[in-house]
């Protein structure tokens, strides 16, 4: 993934550890090739936000209907048969994950 962020002064950084940040192709953007953590110094995904995130626009996701075509009904009985074959599980979060993510009920 490439994540693009608005920056008031892209290209100016505080130290040499920020060399992975580069000016974006779009004006007033920067790009980082790696993992980004907000309120965490140990992101384990491309972008990890520990806290609330405010979005002032649309969020596109592969399951978004705006990204699909040829949407049609399926055979309900066949789909229920497939669901009945699924493996269902219950689980508890590991304490170290829950504490980092702020999850109280594990």
C-alpha positions in Angstrom: 0.0 0.0 0.0 1.0 3.6 -0.5 -0.6 6.0 1.9 -0.6 9.7 1.1 -0.8 12.3 3.8 -1.3 16.1 3.6 1.7 17.9 4.8 2.2 21.7 5.4 5.9 21.4 4.5 6.7 18.1 2.7 10.4 17.2 2.3 11.6 18.9 5.6 12.1 16.4 8.4 13.7 16.5 11.8 16.4 13.8 11.5 18.0 11.3 9.2 15.6 8.5 10.4 12.9 10.0 8.2 14.6 9.3 4.9 11.8 6.8 3.8 9.4 9.8 3.5 9.4 11.3 0.0 7.5 14.1 -1.8 4.4 12.7 -3.4 3.5 13.1 -7.1 0.4 15.1 -6.0 1.2 18.6 -4.8 1.4 19.0 -1.0 1.6 15.3 -0.3 4.3 13.0 1.0 4.6 9.2 0.7 6.1 6.6 3.0 7.0 3.1 1.9 6.7 1.1 5.1 4.6 0.9 8.2 3.1 4.0 9.8 1.9 4.1 13.4 -0.2 6.8 14.9 -0.1 6.7 18.8 2.1 3.6 18.5 5.7 3.0 17.8 5.2 -0.6 16.8 2.8 -0.8 13.9 2.3 -4.3 12.6 0.3 -3.3 9.5 0.7 -0.7 6.8 -1.2 1.8 8.9 -2.1 1.4 12.6 -4.1 4.1 14.3 -4.4 3.7 18.1 -7.3 6.1 18.8 -10.1 7.7 16.9 -9.8 8.6 13.3 -11.8 11.4 11.6 -12.5 11.1 7.9 -13.8 14.2 6.1 -14.5 12.4 2.9 -15.3 9.0 1.5 -13.5 5.8 2.3 -13.3 3.3 -0.5 -12.9 -0.3 0.3 -12.9 -3.4 -2.0 -16.3 -4.4 -0.6 -17.8 -1.0 -1.4 -20.6 -1.3 -3.9 -19.3 1.7 -5.8 -16.3 -0.6 -6.8 -18.4 -3.4 -8.2 -20.5 -4.3 -11.2 -22.7 -7.2 -12.3 -24.2 -7.5 -8.8 -26.9 -10.3 -8.8 -28.8 -12.5 -6.4 -27.5 -16.0 -5.6 -29.2 -19.3 -4.8 -29.9 -18.9 -1.0 -30.0 -22.7 -0.4 -26.6 -23.2 -1.9 -25.1 -20.4 0.1 -26.6 -21.7 3.3 -25.1 -25.1 2.6 -21.7 -23.4 2.1 -22.1 -21.4 5.4 -22.9 -24.7 7.3 -19.5 -26.1 6.2 -17.6 -23.1 7.6 -15.4 -23.5 10.7 -16.8 -21.2 13.5 -14.6 -20.3 16.4 -14.6 -18.3 19.6 -11.4 -16.6 20.9 -9.8 -14.3 23.5 -7.4 -11.6 22.5 -3.8 -12.0 23.8 -3.2 -9.7 26.7 -0.3 -7.9 25.0 -2.4 -7.2 21.9 -5.4 -6.1 23.9 -3.4 -3.6 26.1 -1.7 -2.0 23.0 -5.0 -1.7 21.2 -6.9 -0.4 24.3 -9.3 -3.4 24.3 -10.7 -3.9 27.8 -13.0 -6.9 27.2 -10.7 -9.6 25.7 
